[in-house]
Amino acid sequence: MTAITTYDEALAVARRLPLPERLRLASALAGEAAGALAAWPPPGVIVRMPTAPLASPPVLRGGTWASDIPLRREDLYDDRGRA
């Protein structure tokens, strides 16, 4: 038997399996993926949020509102809560 080396080859072999075996294979792969995702990012990787001034929310420092900007929530959003 030759080794399966590509995704397409593995998929073709998996599709030839009976349904219970395909479900068992899918369950095993999903379990392994869930375990791998729980360990992500790897311990050596530090994830930091950006701290640049552009990443922080804007601060309004006075001035006047334009006359066409609605000030009431009912005027800002439609019936489905969308702006």
Secondary structure by P-SEA (a helix, b strand, c coil): ccccccaaaaaaaaaaccaaaaaaaaaaaaaaaaaaaaacccccbbbbccccccccccccccccccccccccccccccccccc
